[in-house]
Amino acid sequence: MTPATATLVSPGRQALDSALLQLDQAADRLHLDDGLRTMLATPRRSLTVSVPVRREDGRMDVVQGFRVQHNTTRGPAKGGIRFHPSTDIHEVTALAMWMTWKCALVGIPYGGAKGGVSVDPATLTTRELERVTRRYVNEILPIIGPDKDIPAPDVGTDEQTMAWIMDTYSVNAGYPVPGVVTGKPTTLGGSLGRAGATSRGVRIATLKAMSGSPEGRTVAVQGFGKVGAPAARYLADAGCRVVGVSDATGAVVNHSGLDVDDLRAWVEETGGVYGYRHADALSHEDLLELDVDVLVPAALEGAITAENASRVRARLIVEGANGPTTPEADRILADAGITVVPDILANAGGVIVSYLEWVQNLQACSWSAKEVDTRLRDLMEESFDAVAAMSAERGLSLRQAAHVIGVGRVAEAHRMRGLYP
Ligand code: GLU
């Protein structure tokens, strides 16, 4: 592909191409027939909506919204909602597909979905954000519900967004429906332990993938946000030395180790890591190329590509984000002997605790933080062991093994259900 044509392919389309290639390779290994392959490559339901939003000055803007239910064979559709200016139907489809394999891989009874609104939340007032959220939910209302499709947070959305979703759905239903969405505030039926769940899962996956003690192992985190910042904290708690982090504002490094809490306080105060006093500045590219034991990409898709993969010096990559490594980069990293713990395993802690939250909502009960954490740990460790065993048995990378297991379970569910009519 020439650079001129490369620019025509949106990051979302690139993510979808990566997801389809991963599916195709898993389907080859599973000897799936063409019909089933097509079924798995195609979303069951895909909705694009226009979301009109009244701005504070009285103007009306219209943004695009999406909800893609990739698969519902193993259970209701499940997956987050992303608010990001560059989100498009292709990206949302790729992310929905990855949710399907992720839920199957960790053995929770869900299909996969994702939602998105092409808006930059930083440019909206809180009231505008609330109006966008409620109107978007109204547009997708017919296809969501606690037995149909259960949204959750993703990039650009949080507990407050989930509270508005729960309220909008409940007002329309005429009674409270906490199980329609996960990642809610605990006052509305959110689960203890959901907030840091993805990051705690990243820690569990990192410690499982490391041979030997975590003490003094160096870590770089790309994306010091909802997943990356708590992951840095948890890895530091485990004994690792977090030496570099980046976010949209910049990147910082301190080879003696960053004080993660102090850095988080700085980010809270100033809006980003840029300018942090107790570290040196470096470029976003250099952060990914630091000589560290572990690199945690925890931002967006396509961070590690054919262009920069050969300069990555980390020994282990643990994907906190969805789709941060392209298939070309995967090959380069594998040739260099770098282990990659893939997204659908490494960041599954979030949807695992979403599932626990939904179960508590359906049973109208609440579990202790300890109970939630034990279940999270058990599911993460069992899933990791299954992937590692498949990888050793069949000589596959951890990503290839994870896809063989995830895609294989969904394919098997299709076979058992049969085709209607
Ligand atoms: N957005 C998260 C993910 O990509 C969580 C999804 C959920 O909890 O449903 O896994």
Residues whose N, C-alpha, C, O or C-beta is under 5 A from the ligand:
A	BS01	LIG	K78 G79 G80 I150 A152 P153 D154 N347 G350 V351 S354
